[in-house]
Amino acid sequence: MGRDRGHGGPIESRLIGLFASLFFSVPTAALIWLGVNKQLAYFGEGFVSSNYLVASITVFAVMALLLPRLFPSILGGIWRGILKVERWWGW
């Protein structure tokens, strides 16, 4: 009784999961980056460069690749944190 090799191995499933997670993590990273820049502009402190946006997308991609089952929980926690900060700022 061999394993059915027609469905793809762990590498293929991790890559598919990575691309699916990027659908949610790229907008999350962009919203965090835009929110930080908005607050910095409001207080006249300057801006965060786009290198930080690319770095955060890369961090999300690595987390999704290394922790495929835990990543949705991490992303959900980030969204809950975003909502708490948004309420704290009074928006």
C-alpha positions in Angstrom: 0.0 0.0 0.0 2.0 2.9 -1.3 1.2 6.5 -0.9 -0.8 8.1 -3.7 1.7 10.4 -5.4 -0.8 12.0 -7.7 -1.9 14.6 -5.1 1.5 16.3 -4.6 4.0 16.1 -1.8 4.6 18.4 1.2 6.7 20.9 -0.8 3.8 21.5 -3.3 1.3 21.8 -0.5 3.5 24.3 1.4 3.9 26.4 -1.8 0.2 26.4 -2.5 -0.4 27.4 1.1 2.2 30.1 0.8 0.5 31.6 -2.3 -2.9 31.4 -0.6 -1.6 33.1 2.5 -0.1 35.9 0.5 -3.6 36.8 -0.6 -4.3 37.8 3.0 -0.8 38.8 4.3 0.1 41.3 1.6 -3.0 43.5 2.3 -2.3 43.1 6.0 1.3 44.3 5.6 0.1 47.2 3.4 -2.5 48.3 5.9 0.0 48.2 8.8 2.5 50.2 6.7 -0.1 52.8 5.6 -1.4 53.1 9.2 2.0 53.7 10.6 2.8 56.3 7.8 -0.5 58.0 8.4 0.2 58.4 12.1 3.7 59.6 11.5 2.4 62.1 9.0 -0.2 63.3 11.5 2.4 64.0 14.1 4.9 65.4 11.5 7.6 62.8 12.2 8.2 61.8 8.6 7.5 58.5 6.8 8.6 54.9 6.9 10.3 53.8 3.7 8.8 51.1 1.4 11.7 48.8 2.4 9.8 48.1 5.6 6.7 47.1 3.6 8.8 44.7 1.5 10.4 43.3 4.7 7.1 42.8 6.4 5.7 41.0 3.4 8.8 38.8 3.4 8.4 38.0 7.1 4.8 37.1 6.5 5.8 34.8 3.6 8.5 33.1 5.7 6.1 32.6 8.6 3.5 31.1 6.2 6.0 28.8 4.7 7.5 27.6 8.0 4.3 27.6 10.1 1.5 26.7 7.7 -1.0 25.6 10.4 -0.2 28.3 12.9 -0.1 31.2 10.4 -3.9 31.8 10.2 -3.9 32.2 13.9 -1.0 34.6 13.8 -2.7 36.6 11.1 -6.0 36.7 13.1 -4.1 38.0 16.1 -2.5 40.7 14.0 -6.0 41.8 12.7 -7.4 41.8 16.3 -4.4 44.0 17.3 -5.1 46.3 14.4 -8.7 46.7 15.5 -7.7 47.4 19.1 -5.2 50.0 18.1 -7.7 51.6 15.8 -10.3 51.8 18.6 -7.6 53.2 20.9 -6.8 56.0 18.5 -10.5 56.8 18.3 -11.2 56.1 14.6 
